[in-house]
Amino acid sequence: MIYLDSAASFPILPEVRLALMDAFENCYANSASSHLLGEAVSLKVNKVREKLANEIGAYPSEIIFTSGATESNNIAFKSILFSETAPKNKKHIITTQIEHKCIFAITEYLVTLGYEVTYIKPNSDGLITMQSIKEAIRPDTALVSVMHVNNELGTVNPIDEIGELCFENDIIFHSDAAQSFQKVDIDVDDLNVDIMSFSAHKIGGPKGIGAIYIRDLRHKELTPVIHGAGQEEGVRGGTVAAPLILGFGTAIEKFKSYYSDFSDNRIKNKLLDKLNSLEIEYVENGVNTIPHCISITFPTIDTETLVRDNENKLCLAQGSACSSKEIEPSHVLTSIGLSREMADKTFRISFSFNVTEQDLDFLCAELKRHNQYI
Ligand SMILES: Cc1ncc(COP(=O)(O)O)c(C=O)c1O
């Protein structure tokens, strides 16, 4: 199988696999227990908290471990907006048309509680501009949420500019960093973000673990997403998933050295060179993109047959992975102006670390073979 879908999930790093096995075997004690083994696990979990905080210029006390970015996004909206300290008269939210679908599920729920939501359209390059957010701000805007890197296009939004705008207007700013963490530099102060969501399986860590950064967390009196026995500052009850957290910690430590494989768009450019030399017509969607991910429309290729013919050979995404089995065209592609037909002819190709020259050759040969106009 040729795996070109790492934006949906990166394969587990070898070091993470070892760390997980070790943790499952040796770190079985409950980190809340006051005995020696429990305290040893708690110490290790807090080392990962420290590691994540250091990576993003935050304090460890501002990090909560969650089950992944979906849960973190739920906390970012619900725990914050329902908190004691949230302004009661502000019920307007700004987010974008290109967020991950979990954000829409959350905002649709909030609308039933009386919140109003403005969804910002990206420009034709797939970027959310600071100006478009500025025009949408109202006196009753409570929260702005703009993803750092888009999961279908790989575009990097100008989070620092949007963050500064929110800071000037005293509006809470959240950014979903599931796709950007360890691929794009993050400093929460430079970016002016108040809340940020992370996921381990996008960086070669295990599924089912992620985190959220919340500025000055201990002063926020947040409403829990899971009521429990006080774990994770009382926001997220349940026994802390220590082995998964330790695996996440190893992924944080190791991922960047693997990711340097993609630097200077080396592999992306190789693919584009091959497409050019085979005279395959394509349009690249989005600008200012991360190096391992590319969204390409192939106007002359019968993509449906290509996918069907290669279902046992190729893993790539038509639209976003989470919705690729749906018949609806991708909301991201249509928001940047692609027709339904062109959205269907678009692949998100996201390289994994072990991608070879032969893999790229195979993909290009299949594209050429399914060209409708030769
Ligand atoms: C931008 C973005 N946000 C959130 C998620 C959901 O992350 P998780 O699987 O950790 O809940 C994803 C995963 O596809 C994503 O790409």
The ligand as an SDF file (V2000), in Angstrom:
LIG
                    3D

 16 16  0  0  0  0  0  0  0  0999 V2000
   -7.6670   20.6530   11.7440 C   0  0  0  0  0  0  0  0  0  0  0  0
   -8.1550   19.4680   12.5100 C   0  0  0  0  0  0  0  0  0  0  0  0
   -8.8310   19.6570   13.6450 N   0  0  0  0  0  0  0  0  0  0  0  0
   -9.2780   18.6340   14.3650 C   0  0  0  0  0  0  0  0  0  0  0  0
   -9.0760   17.3330   13.9760 C   0  0  0  0  0  0  0  0  0  0  0  0
   -9.5720   16.2110   14.8320 C   0  0  0  0  0  0  0  0  0  0  0  0
   -8.4880   15.7290   15.5780 O   0  0  0  0  0  0  0  0  0  0  0  0
   -8.6120   14.4330   16.5100 P   0  0  0  0  0  0  0  0  0  0  0  0
   -8.6430   13.2660   15.5810 O   0  0  0  0  0  0  0  0  0  0  0  0
   -7.3840   14.4730   17.3510 O   0  0  0  0  0  0  0  0  0  0  0  0
   -9.8500   14.5890   17.3090 O   0  0  0  0  0  0  0  0  0  0  0  0
   -8.3870   17.0850   12.7930 C   0  0  0  0  0  0  0  0  0  0  0  0
   -8.1930   15.6890   12.3050 C   0  0  0  0  0  0  0  0  0  0  0  0
   -8.5010   15.3330   11.1910 O   0  0  0  0  0  0  0  0  0  0  0  0
   -7.9100   18.1720   12.0290 C   0  0  0  0  0  0  0  0  0  0  0  0
   -7.2440   17.9920   10.8990 O   0  0  0  0  0  0  0  0  0  0  0  0
  1  2  1  0
  2  3  1  0
  2 15  2  0
  3  4  2  0
  4  5  1  0
  5  6  1  0
  5 12  2  0
  6  7  1  0
  7  8  1  0
  8  9  2  0
  8 10  1  0
  8 11  1  0
 12 13  1  0
 12 15  1  0
 13 14  2  0
 15 16  1  0
M  END
$$$$
